Amino acid sequence: MSELRWEKSPNNDGASQVKTLSCIGAGKTGSSLCRLLSSHLSLNQVINPTVKSAKAAVELIGSGEAIGIDEQDFIEFKPADLWMITCPDDQIQVVGNKLIRSGVLASGNVIFHCCGSLSSSIWDAPDNIEIKVASVHPIHSFAEANSSLNNPINFHCAIEGDIEAMEILTVPFKLIGATLHKIDRDTKSLYHASTVMACNYLVSLLELSHSMLQAAGIEQGKDRNILRPLIEQTLNNYLSTDAKKALTGPISRGDINTVSSHLLALDNQSQIWRDVYISLGKVTLDVAEKQGSPVENLNKISSLLEKSLNLGMYKDQNEN
């Protein structure tokens, strides 16, 4: 499907018409995407739980009609070519099915959500009209909407669903800077778990490291994160090369004594700290082996990690 065909669809009189989009659940992600997409299509309705929240979203987006579900039923919504559902994940299935049953949708309409863990198969598309379903998950953090809107972004998206729906959605998302990657519906949750590891859990790991620093007696004052240069250099090394070239540290060197001292230090600290250290240590062993670190030393470190894990489990059981 060409861009021209997507951007301009003929009316009954032969005139061209820009495709329309309505959004249900315009929070940080929904508002950001609506603002970006509104440069390439016509934004119809921005539908939120309340009129107040809908108006706040429209003010941020800069276009669209604010609608509150508290004052208007689904059957009163205006038609749109594309329907984007960006409400909380646990409401997507219910909201989408309610929209489908409302009678507002017409043949050829596309309904899609932006959740990473759910596929488009959660909706019950009727047989009497040809509604296309899909999901497009931006691999991008919209923690601060204004930051995403004020700075040009190039990001990746995972897309799955009906073939025609994916073809239609690919064009506007490419226009706002997205590179799309087709994914199988059945592996959607595993894909999303990987993004959680890279984003959410990375923040948690850095915070855990910060807590360890405090427990070691390092007073950081105004310079809250003295680990920043180390973090940035490590991340740059990984992104510019790979894990094999970026990994440094005691396991990479096969330094048994240092790992042993870490485990002893963690023995009197939080169980979570010890468990995370051991779990990530096991992953690190695999990378170190690819680097060519002495296998004998790596095996000894592996035994140390297992022994510490087992002792920790025994200790926890006795305490309970």
N, C-alpha and C positions, 0 to 999 in steps of 0.2 A: 504494500500500500504506500503510495507516494505521499510526500509531505503536502503537496498541493491538494490532493484528495482529502487529506485529513483537515487541513486548515480551512478549506472551502467546501461545503456540502450544498448541493443545489436545493432550492426551495421548489415548490410546485410550479412557480412561475418561471423557473430557470435561473433566478438570481442566486448569488452565492451567499452562504451564511456561515459565520464562525461557529465552531462547536461550543456547546455550553457545558458548564460544570457546576454541580452543586455538592456541598460538603456537609456531612453530618458528623459533628464532634470536632470542632475546630479548636483544639488546644494548641500546644507549642508546635507539634509536627504538622497538624492540619492547617493552622494559620500560615506557617512558613511556606508550605507547599502551595497553598492557595495563592499567596502573594506572588510566588515565582511563576506559577502556571497562568495566572491572570494576564500575563504579558502576551500570551499566545492563544488564549481562548476567552470566552465570555463567562465570568463568574456570576451565576444566578443567585442561589440562596446559600447562606451560611447558617446552618441549623445546629443550635446548641440546646442544652437542657432548659436554659432560661433565656429570655429576651436580653437581659442584662449582659450575660456572658457572650451572647451572639453579637451584640453591639460592640463589645470590647474587641472581639475577634475581627469584625468588619473594620473597625478603626485602625487596627494594626495592618490588615490586609490592604485597605485602601479602596475596596470595591465590594460589591455583593449586597444582598438584602438580608438583614438580620432577622432570623426567625427563632422563636423559642418554642420548644415542644410543650412547655407548660401552658402555652396559649393557643397552640395550633396542632391539629391532628395530622398524621401522615397523609391521609387521603386529600388534604388541602394543599400539599406541596405542589409547586409548579414543575412542569416537565423539564428534563435536562438530558443531554446526550450521555454525559458521564456523571457517575455518582461515586464520590470518594467517601469512604467510611473510616474516620480516624478517631473514633471514640475509644474509651478504655478497652483493652483487649478482651476482658471478660464480658463485654456487651456487644461486641462486633457481630457475633452470630445472630443474636436476638434482634438487634437493630436492622441488620441486613435482611433477614427473613420478613420482618414487619414491613420494611420498605417494599419488598417484592410482592407481598400479599396486598399491599395498599391499592394496587391498580394504577399507580402513578407511572410506572415504567412502561415503555413501549418497545416493540421489536427493534432490535439493533442497539438498544441502550447498553452501556457497559457499567457494571457495578464492581468496584474494587476496593480493597482495604490495604493498609500499609503496615500490618502487623508482621513481625518477623517469624513468630512461632506457629501461626495458623496458616493453613492453605486456603485456597478459594473454594475447596470442596465442602466447606462448612455450610454453604447456603443451599436452599432447596429451590432451584430455578424451575418455574412452571413449564409445562409442555406446550401450553397454548400460545405463548409468545417467545420469540428468540432473544432472550436476555443473555448477554455475555458476561462471564465472571472472571476475575483475575485478582492477583495480589501483587503489589509493588512495594518492596521493603527497602527504604533508603539506608545504606550503610553509612550513616551520618548521625552525629549527635546534635539534636535540636534543643539542647539544655537551655540555650539562650537564643530565643527566636531572632532578636534584633541583630545579633552577631552574624547569624546565617544570612539575614536579609541584606545587611549593609556591606558584607564582604562577598565578592564573587566566589562561588563554590563550584568545585568539580568533585562529584561524588559517584559512588557505585550503588547500584540497586540490584536486588535479586527479584526476578519476575517469573511468575508462573500463572497458569490458567488456560482458558480457551484460546486457541490460536488467533482468532480474529481480535479478541480483546487485547492480547499482547501486542499485536501489530498496531492497533489503534493507539495504545498507551505509549508505545515505544517512541513515537514521534515527539509528543509534547515533553516527555521526560528528557529526551536527548536535547531538546531546545533549551532546557533549564540547566544543562551541564551534567546530566547523568549518563553514566556508562552502564548499560543493562546486561545482566547475566541471567540466562534462563536456568531455572532450577526445577528439579523433579518435585512434585507435590509430596511424595513419600519421604523425602529427606529434608523437608522444611525445618523441622524441629532441631535436627542435628546442625544444619546450617546456622540457625539462630543461636544455638549454644556456643558456636565458635565466635560469633560477634559479641556475645555476652562476655566470653573469656577475654577478648581483645579490648573491650571497652569498660564494661562495668567492673569486672574482676580485676582489671589492671588498676583501676582507681583504688579498689579494696587492698590490693597487694601493696601499692605505694603507701597507703595509710597504715597498713600493718608495719611496714618498714619504718615509717615515721614514729610509730608507737614504740618500737624496739629501740630506736635512737633515744627517745625520752627515758626509757627504762634503764638505758646504759649511762644516764646522767648527763647527756649533752644538752646544754641550755642554748636554745637557738635564738631567743629574743625576737627582734623584728624580722630577722632573716629566717623565716619559718622553715624553709626547706634547704638546708645546706647540701642535700643530696641532688639538687637540681642539675648541676653540671654532669654528674655521673649518670643520672637518668637520661638526660638529653643526648649525651654521647653514645650511650648504649643503644637507645632507640634509633639514632641516626645510623649507627653501625649495622643494626639489624635490617633496617629499611633499605639501606644502600647495598647490602651484600646478602647474607643469609645467616641462619643460626650457627652453622658450622664455623663461619669466619668471625662472627660477632661474640661468641661465647668466650668469656675469660673466667678467672676465679679458681678457687681451690679444687673443685671437681674436675674442671678442665685440665688442671695441672696434675691431677691424681694425688692431691695433697691430703693424705689420710689423717694426719695429726690435726690439721685445721678443722676438718669436718667433725672430728671427734670432739674438739674443744667447743664447737658450736652446739653440738648435741648436749654436752654437759651443761652449757650455759642455759640452754632452753629447757632443761629438765625441771628447773624451779620456776619457770614462767608459764604463761597461758598454754593450755593444751592445744588450742587452735594454732598458736604460733608454731609449736612443735610439729603438729600434723601437716601444716602447710609447707614447712621447711622440708619435711621428709618426702611429701608427695612431689613437690617441685624438684627435689634432689633426684628422685627416680627418673623424671623426665630429662633432667640435665645429664644423667649418666649416658643416656642414649645419644645425646648430641656430642658429648665428650668422646664417646667411642668412635663416632664418625670423624672426629678430629685426629684420631690416631693416638689418643692417650693410652698409657700402659694398661693393658687389660687386667693384669694382676692387681694393680692398684684400684682400678674401677670395681673389681669384684669385691675387694676388701671394703671399699666405701659402701657398696650395695649391702653387704652383710651388716655394717654398722647401722645403716638406715633401718634395715629390717629388725635388728635387735632392739634399737631404740623404740621403734613402733610397737613391737611386741611387749616390751617392758612398760611402755606407756599405757597400753591397753590393759595389762595386768594390774597396773597401779590404779587405773580408773575404775576397774571392776571392784577392787578391794575397797576403794573409797565409797562406792555406792552400796 
